[in-house]
Amino acid sequence: MTVSIIRKKVVLNNVELFVLDTETEGPVILCLHGRWGRGEVWADLMRRYGQQYRVIAPDQRGHGLSDKPLSRYTAEEMAEDAVGLLDALGIESCMLLGHSMGAQIAAHAAVMFPNRISKVAILDKTPAGPPQRLEAPPEEIPDHDPFTGSWPMPFSDLAEARRFMSETLGDPLGVEYFMNSLVETPEGYGMMFSGRAMAANIAYNVNWYGILPQIECPTLLVRAQYGEDMPDDVWAKTQSLLKHAIVREMPNANHNVHLSDPDTFYGFVDEWLSCED
């Protein structure tokens, strides 16, 4: 069976999300992308598992074709979006898989809505962060994020964008990750994500080690073994705080663990999907 990916917009209580959905029969896997990303990063996974599962991948608020309201873009706020999406689609529960920023959101959703999340996957995201959350209102957050705010956008053409990103990022997967968020305007190519939303997500971030012992469902924890996002001390502490974790490392992957070595990664996902709830 060929798995089709349906594109649609879904209205939640306070935000409209652009969503990719296999609309197939079976248990639901909800996939959450990282900061600056899009739901489309999960297209290969959606086709791989879409015959047995219904796989859904939204552009999260502030990203892609979804709404970009003025807000704090905290993990808690975006976890509410994830479960709001389940509500809007009439889905009782799901297995929640998140990468980077999406992993932090997934972990929070598993704690905030334990009856809605049957399993959670945390992919290459450190729980370390500031001890206290910024108190300033979102109106005071800059309209550009610290990473891409200095990029010479809009780019005049796709070749210029690719050349700049290749020189800046030095990682083909990272280049494609950002190329996927480009949008053409009469002035040139800019990014689909909101710079203010990215800045807010960074500015309001806070240490979340404390929620890890509260995750009761089966958990897949994956890191790039030689990456920078989960160094050994963070990795050891994170493992020690999880109750029911399948812990796996990927020696031949960078931060994009789901894209760097798909065969190894999908083996871990198969293991996670088959474990007892």
Secondary structure, 3 states (H helix, E strand, C coil): CCCCCEEEEEECCCCEEEEEECCCCCCEEEEECCCCCCHHHHHHHHHHHCCCCEEEEECCCCCCCCCCCCCCCCHHHHHHHHHHHHHHHCCCCEEEEEECHHHHHHHHHHHHCCCCEEEEEEECCCCCCCCCCCCCCHHHCCCCCCCCCCCCCCECCHHHHHHHHHHHHCCHHHHHHHHCCEEEECCEEEECCCHHHHHHHHHCCCCCHHHHHHCCCCEEEEEECCCCCCCHHHHHHHHHHCCCEEEEEECCCCCCHHHHCHHHHHHHHHHHHHCCC
